Amino acid sequence: MKKKLALALSLAMAMTLALTACSNGDKPAASTPAASKPAVSTPAASQPSSGLAAKDGGTNLTFTTGGESGTYYGFGNVIAGKVGDMTSTSVKAITSGGSAANIQALEDQDAQLGFVQSDVMVYAYNGERTFAETGASTGFSTVANLYMEQVQIVTVDPSIKSVADLAGKKVSVGAPGSGVFFNAVDVLNAYGLGDLNDKQEFTKIDATYQSFQDSAEALKDAQIDAAFIVAGAPTTAVTDLASGRAISLVSLDDEHINALIASCPYYSKNVISKDVYSLAEDTTTVAVGAVVIARDDVSEADVYNFLYGTFEDVANLSHGKAAELDLDFAASVTAIGYHPGAVAYFADKGITVPAKG
C-alpha cells in the first residue's frame, strides 16, 4: 500500500493507535532540484545588524503550513515573504492538513519545508502512532523550533471548568490521526476520560473529529460543547469565535500536568495570558513546539537563507508570533538533528546545534 493511501487511516485505526503509549523521544531523534532564483540585494533598510550575509544561489521552495485559520499558515506566509525579500531564496507558503500531512508532503517530494508539532515529528521519525502503519519517515531534518503551541480546550459552556467536566460532553478532538487528536488523547487519558470500547470509540465523551475552523463553527452554533485546538495563541479560529460570543479556556491542574509530562516528555507547562482572548483569568495548559523541518536534500544555502530571513529582521516581521522568536529556543531541538544549512546559520550566531547523523 502506498504511504499516501496508508496515511489516510480510518477512524477505527486512528483510535486503535491512540492506545499506544506516549513516545519517550529516546529513539533518534532523491528529489527534483527547484529552479534557481536570481541573486538579490538586501535593501539597506532591511540590512541586519549582525553582519551576516545571505547566501547566493537560492532556489524556489514550497513550505507546507496548516489551515487558513491556524497560526502555521499566517506566520508561515509572513516568514516566506521576508525570506524572499531578504535572500536569493523564494518560499511559497501553502495551506495543508497540518503536521502529519506536511511530513507526507516532504516524503512525496511535494514540498521542501513544513511546519510540524514537535511530538508529531518524533512519531514520524520513529514510526509511531499515526505513522505505525506507514513506517518511519526519516528523510527530513530540523530547521528551527519557532514557538510554543498550546493545547487550547475551548468551550462556550460555563459549566465546563475542568477537563473532568468534559465527561459526557460533545467534544471535537481533531481529525483522526492528527497531532491534535493525539494531544487530546493524551490529555483525556491523564484525566481518565480516554477509555475506548470494542468499536474503538470514546466511552466517556461524545467525540467529533473536526478541523480548527469547523470546531469553531460548531461551537458557535452550539453543536458541540468543547473543542481541542492546538496552535500558537492567539489562534485565528478562537479569536473569531470570541468576537461573537463568550468563550472560556479550560485549565489543567498541576497534578495532572506533572503526570502527563512524566509519561510524555515532549509536553511542557504553559500559561495563556487572559489578555490573549480577553478572558477573566489566565489559562494553565501544556504545549508542544512548532518546528520547521526540511527535506534532507534541500540545499544548505536555502535552509541558511530561510533562517536568515526569519531571524535577521525580526522587528519588521509583521506577525504576533515574531515576538516569541528566540535563537536559543530555535536551537533547542534534540530528538532529531539539524539540517546542514541550519548548523551553519546557528554556528554563525555562535550557537552549536546537533547535526543530523
QUISUL-V589326 format. One line per field, one symbol per residue. ss: DSSP state (a for helix, b for strand, c for the rest). phi: phi as a letter, one per 30 degrees, with the letter a starting at -180 (. if undefined). psi: psi as a letter, one per 20 degrees, with the letter a starting at -180 (. if undefined). Layout:
BEGIN
ss->???
phi->???
psi->???
END
This chain:
BEGIN
ss->ccaaaaacccaaaaaaaccccccccccccccccccbcccccccaaaccccccccccccbbbbbbccccccaaaaaaaaaaaaaaaacccbbbbbccccaaaaaaaaacccccbbbbbaaaaaaaaaccaaaccccccccbbbbbbbbbbbbbbbbccccccbaaaacccbbbccccccaaaaaaaaaaaacccccbcccccbcccbbbcccaaaaaaaaacccccbbbbbbccccaaaaaaaaacccbbcbccaaaaaaaaaaccccbbbbbccccccccccbbbbbbbbbbbbbccccaaaaaaaaaaaaccaaacccaaaaaccaaaacccccccbcaaaaaaaaaccccccbcc
phi->.dddddddddeddddddddddedciddee.bcedddcedbcdeedcddddidbdcdidbcccbdcaddccdedddedddedddddcbdccbcdbdadjedddddddddicacbadbddddededdcichdcdddjdcbdbbdcaccaccddcccbccddccbdeddeicdbdcideiddeedddedddddciccdccdcicdccbcdbbbdedddddddechdbcabdbcadddceddeddddcadbbcddcddedddddddcbdddbdaccdeddchcdadccbbbbdccccbdddddddddedddeddcdbedccdaededcdadddeccdbdbdddeddedddddcibccdddd
psi->pqhhhhhmqrggghhghhipqqqjjhqo.propqqqpqqqppqhhjpqiiiqqrqrkqapqpopebqhjrhggghhhgggggghhirjpppopqqajagghhghhghjkirhqqpqqhghgggghilrdijhhhrqojkrrqgqogrqoqooopqjoiioirhhiipiroppkrqpirggghggggghhhjkjjqqaijkqpiirnqrnqrgghgghhghjkhrhrppoorppqpghgggghiirprqppqqrhghghhghhhniiqqqqpoqhigjlrhrqpparqrqopprqqhjqqhgggghghghhiilhhjomqhihiipphhghjipihprqqhhgggghghjkppqpqp.
END
